[in-house]
Amino acid sequence: MENDLLQLQAFKETTWGTPGTFTSKLMGIQSVSFKPNVEAVVHKDRRASYQPGHLSNIRLINAGGSIASLLLYEDVAYWLDALFAVATPSGAGPYTRDYAMPDASTPTIRTYSLLYGESGTLQRMQGAIVQKATFKFPRTGELTVALELIAEQVEDGGVLAALSDRTTNVAMAADAALYIDAWGGTMGATEITATAWSADLEVNTNRDLKHKPGSLYPYGYRHRRFDAMLKLNMEVNATTLALQAAVQAATAGAPVQRQIRTQATRDAGASEKLIRFDFAGTFMNASEAWGDEDGLSMVSFDVGATYNSTLGNSLKATSKNGVSALA
């Protein structure tokens, strides 16, 4: 088996853990790991023996995994549907999909069956759920996403569908922009220009699997309170030093809070492509003085997601592209 010949195919499940014919060959995939979890136990009992054990069983079976991918304008909705909730596209081209961190209602997320490998050496994951996603905006190069998965199970085998490559576009750092606005201001009003920066947005759903008597396999999954953190690195200049000074001057009951937009966009009109994250958060730390990144002096902040009444959330996302429906 040659690594260069491996591929990842997906099926959008209608019932969690129930696979079907695979409908999409996922593009931009850099690495995949399927981790079947078969938890066995050798029981220890007293029988006048120094042997480790005489009885054994399987306690439970489930799975996990990870995917690293280029951040594609056309495919990001596969992961956002699984992270936040399935979005209904609006528009007639480009098509816009809007997302938000769940608040008072349980989201209806997309779960997938995934098939990885090549013919004759395939592994199928079913009931795949995105548990955590990290979206990376580097100073230069390509934007990426790293996904951590939980799943019902991984099985050996499966059949690849005859699927063609799709036309996709990689979101690049050259497409990206950063905006930082006051807590009660207008999101996206103040762009940070003439400043080197990078950002990592980590979203953890804290979802986990549910087991019960009568089955080795999980019977479902549960939702829990989200966590999200935006890690910002910015070149030291008058703008960023003012932010550092504000964080250092914070007083009890008055931490520094901002609305922060990171986005990548390309083209215009019917060809417009967009990936956007609108984040409201509290600065959890002041920066050290001063970090170094390729010879640039940098300030670094961890910003914890915090509900903002103006935004009506702590995190929203938008995808815009020419895809009317995900395969």
N, C-alpha and C positions, 0 to 999 in steps of 0.2 A: 504494500500500500504506500502510495506516494502522497505526502502532505499537500503538494501543489494540486492534486486532483480531488481534494475533499470539497464538499459543498454543504450548505445548510438550507434546508427547505422548511417551510412553515405551513401549518393548517390552523385556521381560526376556529377554535372549538365553540360549539353551541352548548354542549354539556361538559362541565369540567371533567377532564381526565378521559374523554371519549375521542379518540383520534379518527381521522377520515383521510380522504385522498389529499395529498399535499398540493397546495395551490400557488405557492409563491417561493421562488428561489431568492433568498435574501442576498442583497448586494452589500459591498463594503465591509464584509466580515474579515476581521484580522486574526482572531483566534476564538476557539470554542472549547469548552471543557464540560463534559457531562460526568456527573459524579453519582453513580448509583449508591444508595446507602442501604446495605443489608446488615442489620444489627443482630449478630448472633451472640449467644451466651452459653458458656459452660458452667452449669450449676455446681455449686459447692454444697456438699452435704456430709454428714458425719457417718462414715462406714468403716472405721478402723483402717484408714488408708492415708498414705501421704500423697497419693495421686492428685493432680490438679482437679479432676472431676471425672464423673462417669456418665452424666446426663447432659444433653445439650438441646437447644431450641433456637428458633428464630424469634426475636422479640418484635421487630417491626421492619417494614420496608418503605422507603420513600426515596427522594432524590434531590439533588441540587445541581448547580452548575454555574457557569459564567460565560459571557460573550463580550468580546472587545470588538468594536466596530468603528469605522469612519462614520462621522455624523453626516448623513445624506439628507439633502432637502426633501427627497421623495420618500425616504423610508423612515424618517424620524417618527412619523405617526404610528408605526408599528409598536414602538417602545412607549410612546406617550399614551396610547390607548391602554397599554398594559399597566402603566404606572399610575395614571390618574383615573381615567374612566373613558369608555368608548365615546369618541366625539362624532357628531354629525356634521359633515362638511357643509359650508355655506358658499354661495357664489356660483358662478358659471365658468370659472377658469380665469385666474387661478382660484383654487378652492381653499377656503380657510377653515382650520380646525382649532377650536379654542378649548383650553384645559384649565383646571384649577385644582388646587389641593382640596380634598374633601373637607367639609365642615360638619354640618349636623345630620347628614344623611349618608348611608352606606353607598359607595360607588359601585357601578356595574363595570367591572374591568374586563379587558380582553385576556383570555388565557389561550395558550398555544400548545399544539403538538409540534415537536421539532424533530427533524430527521437529519442526522449528521454522518458524513462519511462518503464512501463511494460504493458502487454496486458490489455486493458480496461482503462488505465490511461496514455495516450500518448499525447505528444505535439510534433508537427512537425514545425521545422523552415525551411523556404525555402529562397534561395538567401543569404545564410550565407557567409559573407566575413570576413576574418581575418583583423582587423584594427590595432591591436597592439599585439606583442608577447614579452614575457620576458623569456629568457633562463637562468636558474640558475645553476651555477657550485658551489656547496658548498664545504667546507673543507673536510667533511666526508659525507657518505650517498649517496643518489640517486640524479641524475640530474633531473630537472623538467622543465616544460614549462607552463606558464600562458598565456592564449589567451583572448583577448577582441574582440567580434564580433559585426558587424552590419548586418542587414538582411532585406529582403523585408517584411516578416511578420511571425508571429507564429500562428498556428492554432491548435485547439483541435482535437485530434484523429489521425488516421494513423494506418498502419498495419506493425507490425514487420515482417521482413523476417526471415526465418529459417536459421540463420547463426551460424557457429561454432566458438569457440575460435580459435585464431591463435597463433602459436608459436612466441613469441617475447622475447627480451632481454632488460633489463633495463640498461641504461648507468649509471655507478657509478663513484663517486669521485676517487676511486682507479684506474679507467681507464683513468683519465684526466691528461692533461699536459698543461703548460703555456709557451709561448715563447714571448719574447719582443726583437725587433730588431730595428736598426736605421732606420730613415725615408727613406733613400736611400739604405738600405741594403736588405738582402734576408729574406723574410718572413719565419719564422720557423727555423732559423739558430741557435738561442740562447735560449736554454731552461732554465727556472728559476727552479733550483733544490735546494734541502735541504731548502726549504722555504714553510711555510704554506701560503695558499692563497685561496681566493674564488672570484667569479666573477658573476655579473649579466649583461647580454646583453639585453637591451631594444630596440626594433625596432618598430617605430611608422610610419605606412604608411600614416596616415592622410587622408585616404580614407573616403568619406562620401556619403550619399544617395542623389539622385536627385528627387525632386517632381515637378509636373507641374499641371496646371489646367486640369480638366477632370477626375481625379482619386484621390481617397484617398490614394492609395498605391504609393510608389516610382516607377519610371519608369526606373531607372538605378542607377549607381553609378559613381563617378568620382575619378580619381587618382590625387594625389598632391605630393609635395615634401616630401620625407622621412625625418625623424629624427631618429638618433640612438645614444645611449650612453652606454658606457661600464663602469661599476662601479667595480673597482679593490680594494681588500683588501689584503694586503701582510704583512707577518711577518717582523718586523724590524730587519734588518741585514745589512751587508756592501753593498750588492747589492741594496737593497731598499732605504737605506739611500743616496746612490749616486743618485738615481732617485729623491728623495725628494730634495736634494741639487740642482740638475739641474733645477727643477721646480722653486725653490725659487730664483735662479739666472737668471731667464728668463728676457729678455729685450724687449723693444718696438719693434714690428715687428719680434720677434724671440721667439715665444712660444715653449715649448717642445712638440715634436711630435714623435710618435713611431708607428711601425707596431706590432700588437699584435695578436697572435694566441692562441685560446683556443680550445681544442679538447678532445674527448674521443675516445679511440680505443680498440678493443679487437680481439683476435685471429689473424690468418694470413692465407695467401693463399686464397683458395676459400671460406673460412669461415670468412674472414676479415669483421669487422664491424667498421664503422667510422662515427663520427659526428664532423664537423670542422667548425669553424668560423674564418675567416681572417679579421681583423679589423684594419683600419688605422685611427688614431685620434690625436687630440690635447688635452693636459692635461689642463683641465679647472680650476684646483685648486691645491694648495699644501695641504698636509695633515696636520691635527692637530697633535700635539705632546703630547702623543701618544694614539691612540685608544686602547681599551681593548677588546679582544675577547677570552673568556674562559681562562683568565690569560695570554694570549699572547699580547705583545705590537705590534700594527699594524699601518701601514700607509694605507691611503684610498685616492683614486683618482677617479674623474669623468673624463672620456675621451670622448670627443665629436667627432663623425664621421667626417672625413675630407678627401676629395678626394686626392689620392696619385697616382702619375703618374706611379710609379713602379708597384704598385698593379693594376692600371688601374681602380680603384674604391675606395670606402671607406669601403665596406663590401662585402665579398664573403662567401659562405657557400658550404660545400660538405657533401653529405650523401653517405655512402657505406654499402651495405648489400646484402643479398641473394635474395631479392625480385625483380623479373624481371618486374613486372607490378603491380601497386596498384589496388586492387579490387574496 
